[in-house]
Amino acid sequence: MPLDVRLLPMGESAWLVETGDLDSALALEAALRPLVETGDGVWGEVDDLVPAARTVLVIARPTTDLAALAAAIRTAATTTDPTTPPAGTHVVEVPVRYDGPDLDAVATHTGLTPAKVVEAHTGTPWRVAFGGFAPGFAYLVGGDSRLVVPRHADPRTRVPAGAVGLAGEFSGIYPRESPGGWQLLGSTDLVLWDAERDPPALLTPGTTVRFTEVHR
Protein backbone atom coordinates (compact mmCIF):
# COMPACT_ATOMS: atom_id res chain seq x y z
CA MET A 1 0.00 0.00 0.00
CA PRO A 2 1.51 3.39 -0.96
CA LEU A 3 2.30 5.85 1.77
CA ASP A 4 -0.12 8.67 2.45
CA VAL A 5 2.07 11.74 2.90
CA ARG A 6 1.54 15.44 3.49
CA LEU A 7 4.17 17.94 2.36
CA LEU A 8 4.72 21.17 4.27
CA PRO A 9 7.18 23.85 3.07
CA MET A 10 10.01 24.57 5.50
CA GLY A 11 11.70 27.85 4.69
CA GLU A 12 12.65 28.41 1.05
CA SER A 13 14.40 25.14 0.24
CA ALA A 14 12.98 22.21 2.19
CA TRP A 15 9.93 20.01 2.52
CA LEU A 16 8.73 18.48 5.76
CA VAL A 17 7.07 15.22 4.76
CA GLU A 18 4.49 14.07 7.29
CA THR A 19 3.64 10.36 7.43
CA GLY A 20 1.22 8.38 9.56
CA ASP A 21 3.64 6.77 11.99
CA LEU A 22 7.23 5.87 12.81
CA ASP A 23 7.40 2.84 10.50
CA SER A 24 6.18 4.93 7.57
CA ALA A 25 8.70 7.69 8.25
CA LEU A 26 11.58 5.21 8.44
CA ALA A 27 10.45 3.40 5.30
CA LEU A 28 10.20 6.67 3.38
CA GLU A 29 13.65 7.84 4.52
CA ALA A 30 15.10 4.47 3.47
CA ALA A 31 13.43 4.82 0.05
CA LEU A 32 14.64 8.40 -0.47
CA ARG A 33 18.22 7.86 0.73
CA PRO A 34 19.47 5.92 -2.34
CA LEU A 35 17.78 8.43 -4.64
CA VAL A 36 19.70 11.24 -2.96
CA GLU A 37 22.95 9.27 -3.05
CA THR A 38 22.53 8.51 -6.76
CA GLY A 39 21.69 12.16 -7.44
CA ASP A 40 19.68 11.80 -10.63
CA GLY A 41 17.50 14.74 -11.66
CA VAL A 42 16.10 16.85 -8.85
CA TRP A 43 17.55 14.43 -6.27
CA GLY A 44 20.97 15.86 -7.07
CA GLU A 45 19.78 19.09 -5.44
CA VAL A 46 18.99 17.46 -2.08
CA ASP A 47 21.63 18.02 0.60
CA ASP A 48 20.21 16.04 3.51
CA LEU A 49 17.38 13.88 4.85
CA VAL A 50 16.43 14.15 8.52
CA PRO A 51 14.04 11.44 9.76
CA ALA A 52 12.00 11.85 12.95
CA ALA A 53 9.18 9.98 14.66
CA ARG A 54 6.58 10.70 11.96
CA THR A 55 8.31 12.99 9.49
CA VAL A 56 11.20 13.22 7.06
CA LEU A 57 12.75 16.63 6.45
CA VAL A 58 14.07 16.89 2.87
CA ILE A 59 16.62 19.70 2.72
CA ALA A 60 17.52 21.02 -0.74
CA ARG A 61 19.59 23.84 -2.17
CA PRO A 62 18.15 27.35 -2.56
CA THR A 63 18.05 26.98 -6.37
CA THR A 64 15.99 23.78 -6.27
CA ASP A 65 12.67 23.55 -8.09
CA LEU A 66 10.56 22.70 -5.04
CA ALA A 67 7.51 21.75 -7.09
CA ALA A 68 9.58 19.18 -8.98
CA LEU A 69 11.04 17.91 -5.72
CA ALA A 70 7.57 17.57 -4.20
CA ALA A 71 6.42 15.55 -7.20
CA ALA A 72 9.49 13.30 -6.90
CA ILE A 73 8.82 12.74 -3.19
CA ARG A 74 5.20 11.81 -3.85
CA THR A 75 6.27 9.41 -6.60
CA ALA A 76 8.71 7.70 -4.24
CA ALA A 77 6.01 7.49 -1.56
CA THR A 78 3.68 5.60 -3.90
CA THR A 79 6.19 2.74 -4.16
CA THR A 80 7.23 2.65 -0.49
CA ASP A 81 6.02 -0.24 1.68
CA PRO A 82 5.93 0.76 5.36
CA THR A 83 5.46 -2.86 6.46
CA THR A 84 8.98 -3.81 5.37
CA PRO A 85 11.60 -2.62 7.92
CA PRO A 86 14.61 -0.90 6.31
CA ALA A 87 17.79 -2.95 6.30
CA GLY A 88 20.54 -1.73 8.61
CA THR A 89 23.49 -0.03 6.92
CA HIS A 90 26.08 -1.45 9.32
CA VAL A 91 26.30 -3.00 12.78
CA VAL A 92 27.62 -1.46 16.01
CA GLU A 93 28.06 -3.68 19.05
CA VAL A 94 27.44 -1.93 22.37
CA PRO A 95 28.85 -3.63 25.51
CA VAL A 96 26.67 -2.85 28.54
CA ARG A 97 27.04 -3.37 32.26
CA TYR A 98 23.47 -4.16 33.27
CA ASP A 99 23.57 -2.65 36.76
CA GLY A 100 21.28 0.33 36.20
CA PRO A 101 19.10 1.82 38.93
CA ASP A 102 15.85 0.99 37.08
CA LEU A 103 16.56 -2.62 36.10
CA ASP A 104 14.42 -4.04 38.90
CA ALA A 105 11.59 -1.57 38.20
CA VAL A 106 11.60 -2.51 34.51
CA ALA A 107 11.48 -6.16 35.51
CA THR A 108 8.46 -5.49 37.73
CA HIS A 109 6.67 -3.47 35.05
CA THR A 110 7.22 -6.06 32.33
CA GLY A 111 6.64 -9.13 34.48
CA LEU A 112 10.12 -10.41 33.66
CA THR A 113 13.00 -11.17 35.96
CA PRO A 114 15.99 -8.79 35.77
CA ALA A 115 17.95 -11.51 33.98
CA LYS A 116 15.14 -11.89 31.43
CA VAL A 117 15.09 -8.11 30.89
CA VAL A 118 18.78 -8.25 30.02
CA GLU A 119 18.16 -11.26 27.80
CA ALA A 120 15.37 -9.41 25.98
CA HIS A 121 17.45 -6.25 25.54
CA THR A 122 20.44 -8.13 24.14
CA GLY A 123 18.52 -10.81 22.28
CA THR A 124 17.05 -8.66 19.51
CA PRO A 125 18.96 -6.27 17.25
CA TRP A 126 17.84 -2.64 17.45
CA ARG A 127 17.92 -0.08 14.64
CA VAL A 128 18.70 3.65 14.78
CA ALA A 129 15.52 5.40 13.71
CA PHE A 130 16.63 9.00 14.12
CA GLY A 131 18.74 11.29 16.26
CA GLY A 132 17.72 14.00 18.66
CA PHE A 133 17.67 15.32 22.23
CA ALA A 134 21.46 15.86 22.28
CA PRO A 135 24.34 15.45 19.79
CA GLY A 136 25.00 11.74 19.45
CA PHE A 137 21.72 10.60 21.00
CA ALA A 138 19.96 7.99 18.86
CA TYR A 139 16.42 6.68 19.18
CA LEU A 140 16.60 2.90 18.71
CA VAL A 141 13.61 0.84 17.56
CA GLY A 142 12.83 -2.76 16.69
CA GLY A 143 13.66 -4.33 20.04
CA ASP A 144 11.73 -6.89 22.05
CA SER A 145 8.11 -5.73 22.34
CA ARG A 146 8.01 -6.80 26.00
CA LEU A 147 10.33 -3.91 26.85
CA VAL A 148 7.87 -1.09 26.21
CA VAL A 149 7.91 0.93 29.45
CA PRO A 150 6.91 4.49 30.41
CA ARG A 151 9.30 7.32 31.11
CA HIS A 152 9.72 8.48 34.70
CA ALA A 153 6.99 10.90 35.75
CA ASP A 154 9.71 12.95 37.47
CA PRO A 155 12.91 12.96 35.37
CA ARG A 156 16.27 12.73 37.05
CA THR A 157 18.23 15.98 37.14
CA ARG A 158 21.44 14.12 36.25
CA VAL A 159 21.89 11.03 34.09
CA PRO A 160 25.53 10.03 33.47
CA ALA A 161 27.09 9.78 30.03
CA GLY A 162 26.86 6.23 28.70
CA ALA A 163 23.63 5.39 30.53
CA VAL A 164 21.54 2.88 28.57
CA GLY A 165 17.78 3.22 28.93
CA LEU A 166 14.27 2.50 27.75
CA ALA A 167 11.32 4.84 27.15
CA GLY A 168 8.15 3.79 25.37
CA GLU A 169 9.12 1.66 22.38
CA PHE A 170 12.63 3.16 22.24
CA SER A 171 16.02 2.31 23.68
CA GLY A 172 18.81 4.86 23.81
CA ILE A 173 22.21 5.79 25.21
CA TYR A 174 22.93 9.14 26.82
CA PRO A 175 25.95 10.66 25.02
CA ARG A 176 26.70 13.09 27.83
CA GLU A 177 25.55 13.89 31.36
CA SER A 178 22.14 15.51 31.24
CA PRO A 179 18.69 15.47 32.81
CA GLY A 180 16.51 12.59 31.65
CA GLY A 181 13.46 10.50 32.35
CA TRP A 182 14.35 7.18 30.71
CA GLN A 183 14.38 3.89 32.61
CA LEU A 184 18.08 3.10 33.11
CA LEU A 185 19.18 -0.50 32.60
CA GLY A 186 22.94 -0.06 32.70
CA SER A 187 25.87 1.77 31.14
CA THR A 188 28.47 1.56 28.38
CA ASP A 189 31.92 3.11 27.93
CA LEU A 190 31.46 3.76 24.21
CA VAL A 191 31.84 7.38 23.09
CA LEU A 192 28.64 8.31 21.30
CA TRP A 193 29.75 11.73 20.06
CA ASP A 194 33.25 12.81 19.02
CA ALA A 195 33.62 16.03 17.06
CA GLU A 196 36.95 14.78 15.67
CA ARG A 197 35.34 11.63 14.25
CA ASP A 198 33.75 11.36 10.78
CA PRO A 199 30.85 11.22 11.28
CA PRO A 200 30.89 12.55 14.85
CA ALA A 201 27.92 10.40 15.89
CA LEU A 202 28.67 6.72 16.46
CA LEU A 203 25.04 5.75 15.86
CA THR A 204 23.59 7.19 12.65
CA PRO A 205 20.12 6.51 11.16
CA GLY A 206 19.90 3.03 9.69
CA THR A 207 22.64 1.56 11.89
CA THR A 208 21.91 -1.82 13.48
CA VAL A 209 22.78 -1.91 17.19
CA ARG A 210 23.47 -5.10 19.11
CA PHE A 211 23.71 -4.82 22.88
CA THR A 212 25.95 -7.33 24.67
CA GLU A 213 26.30 -7.91 28.39
CA VAL A 214 29.65 -7.38 30.10
CA HIS A 215 30.54 -7.69 33.79
CA ARG A 216 33.32 -5.15 34.24
C-alpha positions as CSV (number, residue, x, y, z in Angstrom):
1,M,0.0,0.0,0.0
2,P,1.5,3.4,-1.0
3,L,2.3,5.9,1.8
4,D,-0.1,8.7,2.4
5,V,2.1,11.7,2.9
6,R,1.5,15.4,3.5
7,L,4.2,17.9,2.4
8,L,4.7,21.2,4.3
9,P,7.2,23.8,3.1
10,M,10.0,24.6,5.5
11,G,11.7,27.8,4.7
12,E,12.7,28.4,1.1
13,S,14.4,25.1,0.2
14,A,13.0,22.2,2.2
15,W,9.9,20.0,2.5
16,L,8.7,18.5,5.8
17,V,7.1,15.2,4.8
18,E,4.5,14.1,7.3
19,T,3.6,10.4,7.4
20,G,1.2,8.4,9.6
21,D,3.6,6.8,12.0
22,L,7.2,5.9,12.8
23,D,7.4,2.8,10.5
24,S,6.2,4.9,7.6
25,A,8.7,7.7,8.2
26,L,11.6,5.2,8.4
27,A,10.4,3.4,5.3
28,L,10.2,6.7,3.4
29,E,13.6,7.8,4.5
30,A,15.1,4.5,3.5
31,A,13.4,4.8,0.1
32,L,14.6,8.4,-0.5
33,R,18.2,7.9,0.7
34,P,19.5,5.9,-2.3
35,L,17.8,8.4,-4.6
36,V,19.7,11.2,-3.0
37,E,23.0,9.3,-3.1
38,T,22.5,8.5,-6.8
39,G,21.7,12.2,-7.4
40,D,19.7,11.8,-10.6
41,G,17.5,14.7,-11.7
42,V,16.1,16.9,-8.9
43,W,17.5,14.4,-6.3
44,G,21.0,15.9,-7.1
45,E,19.8,19.1,-5.4
46,V,19.0,17.5,-2.1
47,D,21.6,18.0,0.6
48,D,20.2,16.0,3.5
49,L,17.4,13.9,4.8
50,V,16.4,14.1,8.5
51,P,14.0,11.4,9.8
52,A,12.0,11.9,12.9
53,A,9.2,10.0,14.7
54,R,6.6,10.7,12.0
55,T,8.3,13.0,9.5
56,V,11.2,13.2,7.1
57,L,12.8,16.6,6.4
58,V,14.1,16.9,2.9
59,I,16.6,19.7,2.7
60,A,17.5,21.0,-0.7
61,R,19.6,23.8,-2.2
62,P,18.2,27.3,-2.6
63,T,18.0,27.0,-6.4
64,T,16.0,23.8,-6.3
65,D,12.7,23.6,-8.1
66,L,10.6,22.7,-5.0
67,A,7.5,21.8,-7.1
68,A,9.6,19.2,-9.0
69,L,11.0,17.9,-5.7
70,A,7.6,17.6,-4.2
71,A,6.4,15.6,-7.2
72,A,9.5,13.3,-6.9
73,I,8.8,12.7,-3.2
74,R,5.2,11.8,-3.9
75,T,6.3,9.4,-6.6
76,A,8.7,7.7,-4.2
77,A,6.0,7.5,-1.6
78,T,3.7,5.6,-3.9
79,T,6.2,2.7,-4.2
80,T,7.2,2.6,-0.5
81,D,6.0,-0.2,1.7
82,P,5.9,0.8,5.4
83,T,5.5,-2.9,6.5
84,T,9.0,-3.8,5.4
85,P,11.6,-2.6,7.9
86,P,14.6,-0.9,6.3
87,A,17.8,-3.0,6.3
88,G,20.5,-1.7,8.6
89,T,23.5,0.0,6.9
90,H,26.1,-1.5,9.3
91,V,26.3,-3.0,12.8
92,V,27.6,-1.5,16.0
93,E,28.1,-3.7,19.1
94,V,27.4,-1.9,22.4
95,P,28.9,-3.6,25.5
96,V,26.7,-2.9,28.5
97,R,27.0,-3.4,32.3
98,Y,23.5,-4.2,33.3
99,D,23.6,-2.7,36.8
100,G,21.3,0.3,36.2
101,P,19.1,1.8,38.9
102,D,15.8,1.0,37.1
103,L,16.6,-2.6,36.1
104,D,14.4,-4.0,38.9
105,A,11.6,-1.6,38.2
106,V,11.6,-2.5,34.5
107,A,11.5,-6.2,35.5
108,T,8.5,-5.5,37.7
109,H,6.7,-3.5,35.0
110,T,7.2,-6.1,32.3
111,G,6.6,-9.1,34.5
112,L,10.1,-10.4,33.7
113,T,13.0,-11.2,36.0
114,P,16.0,-8.8,35.8
115,A,17.9,-11.5,34.0
116,K,15.1,-11.9,31.4
117,V,15.1,-8.1,30.9
118,V,18.8,-8.3,30.0
119,E,18.2,-11.3,27.8
120,A,15.4,-9.4,26.0
121,H,17.4,-6.2,25.5
122,T,20.4,-8.1,24.1
123,G,18.5,-10.8,22.3
124,T,17.1,-8.7,19.5
125,P,19.0,-6.3,17.2
126,W,17.8,-2.6,17.4
127,R,17.9,-0.1,14.6
128,V,18.7,3.6,14.8
129,A,15.5,5.4,13.7
130,F,16.6,9.0,14.1
131,G,18.7,11.3,16.3
132,G,17.7,14.0,18.7
133,F,17.7,15.3,22.2
134,A,21.5,15.9,22.3
135,P,24.3,15.5,19.8
136,G,25.0,11.7,19.5
137,F,21.7,10.6,21.0
138,A,20.0,8.0,18.9
139,Y,16.4,6.7,19.2
140,L,16.6,2.9,18.7
141,V,13.6,0.8,17.6
142,G,12.8,-2.8,16.7
143,G,13.7,-4.3,20.0
144,D,11.7,-6.9,22.0
145,S,8.1,-5.7,22.3
146,R,8.0,-6.8,26.0
147,L,10.3,-3.9,26.9
148,V,7.9,-1.1,26.2
149,V,7.9,0.9,29.5
150,P,6.9,4.5,30.4
151,R,9.3,7.3,31.1
152,H,9.7,8.5,34.7
153,A,7.0,10.9,35.7
154,D,9.7,12.9,37.5
155,P,12.9,13.0,35.4
156,R,16.3,12.7,37.0
157,T,18.2,16.0,37.1
158,R,21.4,14.1,36.3
159,V,21.9,11.0,34.1
160,P,25.5,10.0,33.5
161,A,27.1,9.8,30.0
162,G,26.9,6.2,28.7
163,A,23.6,5.4,30.5
164,V,21.5,2.9,28.6
165,G,17.8,3.2,28.9
166,L,14.3,2.5,27.7
167,A,11.3,4.8,27.1
168,G,8.1,3.8,25.4
169,E,9.1,1.7,22.4
170,F,12.6,3.2,22.2
171,S,16.0,2.3,23.7
172,G,18.8,4.9,23.8
173,I,22.2,5.8,25.2
174,Y,22.9,9.1,26.8
175,P,25.9,10.7,25.0
176,R,26.7,13.1,27.8
177,E,25.6,13.9,31.4
178,S,22.1,15.5,31.2
179,P,18.7,15.5,32.8
180,G,16.5,12.6,31.7
181,G,13.5,10.5,32.4
182,W,14.4,7.2,30.7
183,Q,14.4,3.9,32.6
184,L,18.1,3.1,33.1
185,L,19.2,-0.5,32.6
186,G,22.9,-0.1,32.7
187,S,25.9,1.8,31.1
188,T,28.5,1.6,28.4
189,D,31.9,3.1,27.9
190,L,31.5,3.8,24.2
191,V,31.8,7.4,23.1
192,L,28.6,8.3,21.3
193,W,29.7,11.7,20.1
194,D,33.2,12.8,19.0
195,A,33.6,16.0,17.1
196,E,36.9,14.8,15.7
197,R,35.3,11.6,14.2
198,D,33.8,11.4,10.8
199,P,30.9,11.2,11.3
200,P,30.9,12.5,14.9
201,A,27.9,10.4,15.9
202,L,28.7,6.7,16.5
203,L,25.0,5.8,15.9
204,T,23.6,7.2,12.7
205,P,20.1,6.5,11.2
206,G,19.9,3.0,9.7
207,T,22.6,1.6,11.9
208,T,21.9,-1.8,13.5
209,V,22.8,-1.9,17.2
210,R,23.5,-5.1,19.1
211,F,23.7,-4.8,22.9
212,T,25.9,-7.3,24.7
213,E,26.3,-7.9,28.4
214,V,29.6,-7.4,30.1
215,H,30.5,-7.7,33.8
216,R,33.3,-5.1,34.2
